[in-house]
Amino acid sequence: MLKYIYPDGSHCYRAIHTAHAVFRDSGGKLIARAEKADRSGMYEFEIKGFEILGPGTFYD
């Protein structure tokens, strides 16, 4: 599971198999690319950071 942290401090969780890439764009922003929920393609969004969450681990 991945936890993406958005620039405003909020976050979301995504299954790791839906993640495609994390990279810096030409302006230096950190960008994540992930599969759309309906599996119709990919989309990109700006993030501040991310965590890879391990199974069976409690995060607070």
Buried (B, 14 or more C-beta within 10 A) or exposed (E): BBBBBBEEEEBEEBEEEBBEEBEEEEEEEBBBBBBEEEEEEEEEEEBBEBEEEEEEEEEE
